[in-house]
Amino acid sequence: MVNMGKPKVVILGAGFGGLTAARAAAKFAQVTLIDRHNFQTFLPLLYQVSTAGLAADHVAYPIRGALRKTNVEFRMGVPKQINASSNELILDSGDCISYDHLVIAMGSTTADFGIPGVTKFAFGMKTVGEALAIRSRVMRAYESMCNPGSAEKFEIAIVGGGPTGVEMAGAFAELIRGPLKSDFAAAAQRIHVSIIEGGPRLVPSFSASLSARTQRDLEKLGVTVRTATAVKEVNENSIQTSAGEFIPANITIWAAGVKGVNEMEELNLPVLKGRIQVEETLQVTGYENIWAIGDIAGAIGSDGNMLPMVAPVAMQQGRFFAKQVKARTAGLSLKAFKYTDKGSMATIGRHKAIVEVKGIRIAGPIAWLAWLWLHLFYILGGRNKIGTMADWTWNYLTFDRGNRHIMDSF
Ligand SMILES: Cc1cc2nc3c(=O)[nH]c(=O)nc-3n(C[C@H](O)[C@H](O)[C@H](O)COP(=O)(O)OP(=O)(O)OC[C@H]3O[C@@H](n4cnc5c(N)ncnc54)[C@H](O)[C@@H]3O)c2cc1C
């Protein structure tokens, strides 16, 4: 259906930013949303899939379902070329889609910072497939350790002490001390978790007191915390540090950083420090009608640094983009994007979390409850909310984790 007179908006990527932009722009524009998957991944809970706390389908929501009450058209596909002079986008299917405004919202991918072995041996944490692969690797090792006479040890090394790494480390420690110990204690006690951070403290975006609390909480769960430890190389069963030490690592999980997806280079867009270069209006530098939002966009914050790669930035930019196009269509001038930081939170385990909002710092059970409710609120779809609540309630009441399956073999 062609909407005469409405601007034609094409959005690449149906994540936090793209989906928000599509819903907001659909009120006044003809919108096409394109993604390589037919579902949106709720990345903040991906680590719970890896650690058997949540079923994979609870963090994935069908994009068509999310768009049902809108006029947004969805296309599954991958962009191959942008013809900016004719306002056309070519997809991997060969289809050519014309646009008045094109939005790049394809998110980020694991950044290896050129460190040898990361791509080959470490597991990233960006897709449901990666989360399931991590779970299978750990559970398969555990099954082998349960065999009679086994004295094998298994070292889980998480690189990166930001919220993702910390949440992952705490969740693995609880999986080992809880369900795996109940199933076969002798095997569980031979699994060990360590977290490696290059900077002087964990969760550096939080205050020093909450960092210290996080480290204490993780250590209480049996996690070895190594700060000020730079990784030089990742091998199959170890990590070499810059100081020349070898840390045992039968699985390395890379939570040390992300950069814009590689397609930004393939599409010949301007890239600066691993993200698309944008103006303060969110227009891609050098283009009037190509925009970038979310993780892939290198928008600069009030402190002069690039904005953090977090969901609230992507969602606020999605809504802001829609307002910009509406203004442009009405002949009004564009504005500069300003991010409103509503605070940060991370959970370490049962009753253990940290929250920092405008200088207010909370740790412990209240922070943990706030974390649970906020994540439940933002998960898309009633089925996923109910499923997540059911898994969490079961885990809480029984100290069990029902998603310990190895599902990568046929
Ligand atoms: C493990 C993990 C935990 C996180 N936890 C938190 C948290 O607790 N709180 C928080 O605020 N933020 C968290 N984040 C960050 C947050 O998820 C991102 O900042 C947010 O998803 C960015 O939104 P986006 O729209 O830019 O990208 P995304 O939400 O990643 O969406 C990008 C979309 O683009 C699609 N895409 C990518 N490449 C292509 C292609 N070539 N062709 C077609 N489609 C493509 C993808 O399939 C995806 O649907 C976490 C991230 C990770 C990885």
The ligand as an SDF file (V2000), in Angstrom:
LIG
                    3D

 53 58  0  0  0  0  0  0  0  0999 V2000
   25.1490   -9.3520   26.4970 C   0  0  0  0  0  0  0  0  0  0  0  0
   24.6780   -7.9300   26.5020 C   0  0  0  0  0  0  0  0  0  0  0  0
   24.0700   -7.4060   27.6260 C   0  0  0  0  0  0  0  0  0  0  0  0
   23.6190   -6.0930   27.6280 C   0  0  0  0  0  0  0  0  0  0  0  0
   23.0140   -5.5910   28.7490 N   0  0  0  0  0  0  0  0  0  0  0  0
   22.5080   -4.3380   28.7360 C   0  0  0  0  0  0  0  0  0  0  0  0
   21.8080   -3.8240   29.8570 C   0  0  0  0  0  0  0  0  0  0  0  0
   21.6740   -4.5030   30.8800 O   0  0  0  0  0  0  0  0  0  0  0  0
   21.2990   -2.5650   29.7730 N   0  0  0  0  0  0  0  0  0  0  0  0
   21.4440   -1.8010   28.6440 C   0  0  0  0  0  0  0  0  0  0  0  0
   20.9410   -0.6910   28.6050 O   0  0  0  0  0  0  0  0  0  0  0  0
   22.1010   -2.2550   27.5740 N   0  0  0  0  0  0  0  0  0  0  0  0
   22.6330   -3.5020   27.5920 C   0  0  0  0  0  0  0  0  0  0  0  0
   23.3040   -3.9820   26.5050 N   0  0  0  0  0  0  0  0  0  0  0  0
   23.4890   -3.1130   25.3510 C   0  0  0  0  0  0  0  0  0  0  0  0
   22.2150   -3.0070   24.5300 C   0  0  0  0  0  0  0  0  0  0  0  0
   21.6830   -4.2780   24.2890 O   0  0  0  0  0  0  0  0  0  0  0  0
   22.5270   -2.2800   23.2370 C   0  0  0  0  0  0  0  0  0  0  0  0
   23.0370   -1.0170   23.5660 O   0  0  0  0  0  0  0  0  0  0  0  0
   21.2900   -2.1360   22.3800 C   0  0  0  0  0  0  0  0  0  0  0  0
   20.8170   -3.4010   21.9900 O   0  0  0  0  0  0  0  0  0  0  0  0
   21.6120   -1.2850   21.1680 C   0  0  0  0  0  0  0  0  0  0  0  0
   20.4780   -1.1900   20.3750 O   0  0  0  0  0  0  0  0  0  0  0  0
   20.6270   -1.1060   18.7940 P   0  0  0  0  0  0  0  0  0  0  0  0
   19.2620   -0.9140   18.2650 O   0  0  0  0  0  0  0  0  0  0  0  0
   21.6830   -0.1500   18.4340 O   0  0  0  0  0  0  0  0  0  0  0  0
   21.1940   -2.5350   18.4010 O   0  0  0  0  0  0  0  0  0  0  0  0
   20.5620   -3.9880   18.6230 P   0  0  0  0  0  0  0  0  0  0  0  0
   19.5350   -3.9660   19.6830 O   0  0  0  0  0  0  0  0  0  0  0  0
   21.7290   -4.8950   18.7780 O   0  0  0  0  0  0  0  0  0  0  0  0
   19.8350   -4.2910   17.2490 O   0  0  0  0  0  0  0  0  0  0  0  0
   20.5440   -4.3800   16.0510 C   0  0  0  0  0  0  0  0  0  0  0  0
   19.6830   -5.1340   15.0700 C   0  0  0  0  0  0  0  0  0  0  0  0
   20.3130   -5.0690   13.7980 O   0  0  0  0  0  0  0  0  0  0  0  0
   20.2530   -6.3390   13.1810 C   0  0  0  0  0  0  0  0  0  0  0  0
   21.3810   -6.4510   12.2700 N   0  0  0  0  0  0  0  0  0  0  0  0
   22.6860   -6.4580   12.5540 C   0  0  0  0  0  0  0  0  0  0  0  0
   23.4200   -6.5950   11.4410 N   0  0  0  0  0  0  0  0  0  0  0  0
   22.5460   -6.7010   10.4340 C   0  0  0  0  0  0  0  0  0  0  0  0
   22.6810   -6.8700    9.0460 C   0  0  0  0  0  0  0  0  0  0  0  0
   23.8620   -6.9660    8.4630 N   0  0  0  0  0  0  0  0  0  0  0  0
   21.5670   -6.9120    8.2870 N   0  0  0  0  0  0  0  0  0  0  0  0
   20.3340   -6.8390    8.8540 C   0  0  0  0  0  0  0  0  0  0  0  0
   20.1450   -6.6770   10.1700 N   0  0  0  0  0  0  0  0  0  0  0  0
   21.2350   -6.5990   10.9440 C   0  0  0  0  0  0  0  0  0  0  0  0
   20.3520   -7.3260   14.3410 C   0  0  0  0  0  0  0  0  0  0  0  0
   19.7960   -8.6000   13.9840 O   0  0  0  0  0  0  0  0  0  0  0  0
   19.5500   -6.6170   15.4140 C   0  0  0  0  0  0  0  0  0  0  0  0
   18.1950   -7.0050   15.4040 O   0  0  0  0  0  0  0  0  0  0  0  0
   23.7780   -5.2970   26.4880 C   0  0  0  0  0  0  0  0  0  0  0  0
   24.3930   -5.8280   25.3530 C   0  0  0  0  0  0  0  0  0  0  0  0
   24.8350   -7.1340   25.3570 C   0  0  0  0  0  0  0  0  0  0  0  0
   25.4980   -7.6820   24.1400 C   0  0  0  0  0  0  0  0  0  0  0  0
  1  2  1  0
  2  3  1  0
  2 52  2  0
  3  4  2  0
  4  5  1  0
  4 50  1  0
  5  6  2  0
  6  7  1  0
  6 13  1  0
  7  8  2  0
  7  9  1  0
  9 10  1  0
 10 11  2  0
 10 12  1  0
 12 13  2  0
 13 14  1  0
 14 15  1  0
 14 50  1  0
 15 16  1  0
 16 17  1  0
 16 18  1  0
 18 19  1  0
 18 20  1  0
 20 21  1  0
 20 22  1  0
 22 23  1  0
 23 24  1  0
 24 25  2  0
 24 26  1  0
 24 27  1  0
 27 28  1  0
 28 29  2  0
 28 30  1  0
 28 31  1  0
 31 32  1  0
 32 33  1  0
 33 34  1  0
 33 48  1  0
 34 35  1  0
 35 36  1  0
 35 46  1  0
 36 37  1  0
 36 45  1  0
 37 38  2  0
 38 39  1  0
 39 40  1  0
 39 45  2  0
 40 41  1  0
 40 42  2  0
 42 43  1  0
 43 44  2  0
 44 45  1  0
 46 47  1  0
 46 48  1  0
 48 49  1  0
 50 51  2  0
 51 52  1  0
 52 53  1  0
M  END
$$$$
